[in-house]
């Protein structure tokens, strides 16, 4: 009887050990969902973004052999929260919104960065209404200035830092920041004279002019920001390693112009988290608390 009890105890311990190891093995293997949710930045009208992303959707479905759902959240903060809580697997973040997301969701990792004109960088353009009260950066003092989303790099962080460094203008006391949400909303507001000046991504501004959404004769360029590390592609790091490698390869090997159109880039290059330390430093200069920002 004693030997029988010992055998039962030994078997129980063995089964318990196997049961405990199963979740660890599954975790090591990672997630391999049948559908991947790919979020694109809500920096323009959602309908336009989704329409422009149909070629991307088909490309990824072919490359990854999975159903692809294109997601456009209501704003930057909701996209960050979706990534944080695993409601999207892949996201195309603005540089600063990525830094914010990383501070709230350490489990995400950047793996590719857009390349434009041969460089993985871009600029913010600061514009003003033609014939309006602002014709140079110094004129911004005492007036409203249009920014996009608070978490936007080229429509908030970079131009705000540029106004401080180049013109000595502090958004806390020298002018009135007006957050308008999207890049195209900033351009439209400046064109209409609703705000005398504002800032947005230079590539987005060029695209708006090319499409006829903005009349270039009604706005004037005030200045360009220094180079900014470009938008990163980000994924959840708990995905299965083979899937992560396939996702990485799909973007780094993308050549079709219709696919790349969704990102306004000519190609993707590999990147990592350290590439965005410059934005953390800029946030420090501006005394922005990443932990308190949405």
Secondary structure as GFF3:
##gff-version 3
##sequence-region A 1 294
A	DSSP	alpha_helix	2	29	.	.	.	ID=ss1
A	DSSP	beta_strand	35	39	.	.	.	ID=ss2
A	DSSP	alpha_helix	46	52	.	.	.	ID=ss3
A	DSSP	alpha_helix	54	64	.	.	.	ID=ss4
A	DSSP	beta_strand	67	71	.	.	.	ID=ss5
A	DSSP	alpha_helix	76	84	.	.	.	ID=ss6
A	DSSP	beta_strand	90	93	.	.	.	ID=ss7
A	DSSP	alpha_helix	95	104	.	.	.	ID=ss8
A	DSSP	beta_strand	108	115	.	.	.	ID=ss9
A	DSSP	beta_strand	121	122	.	.	.	ID=ss10
A	DSSP	beta_strand	124	129	.	.	.	ID=ss11
A	DSSP	three_ten_helix	137	140	.	.	.	ID=ss12
A	DSSP	beta_strand	144	147	.	.	.	ID=ss13
A	DSSP	pi_helix	153	157	.	.	.	ID=ss14
A	DSSP	alpha_helix	158	167	.	.	.	ID=ss15
A	DSSP	beta_strand	176	179	.	.	.	ID=ss16
A	DSSP	alpha_helix	183	191	.	.	.	ID=ss17
A	DSSP	beta_strand	197	201	.	.	.	ID=ss18
A	DSSP	alpha_helix	202	210	.	.	.	ID=ss19
A	DSSP	three_ten_helix	216	218	.	.	.	ID=ss20
A	DSSP	beta_strand	219	224	.	.	.	ID=ss21
A	DSSP	beta_strand	228	229	.	.	.	ID=ss22
A	DSSP	beta_strand	232	236	.	.	.	ID=ss23
A	DSSP	alpha_helix	241	252	.	.	.	ID=ss24
A	DSSP	alpha_helix	257	260	.	.	.	ID=ss25
A	DSSP	three_ten_helix	261	263	.	.	.	ID=ss26
A	DSSP	beta_strand	267	270	.	.	.	ID=ss27
A	DSSP	three_ten_helix	273	276	.	.	.	ID=ss28
A	DSSP	alpha_helix	277	285	.	.	.	ID=ss29
A	DSSP	three_ten_helix	290	292	.	.	.	ID=ss30
###
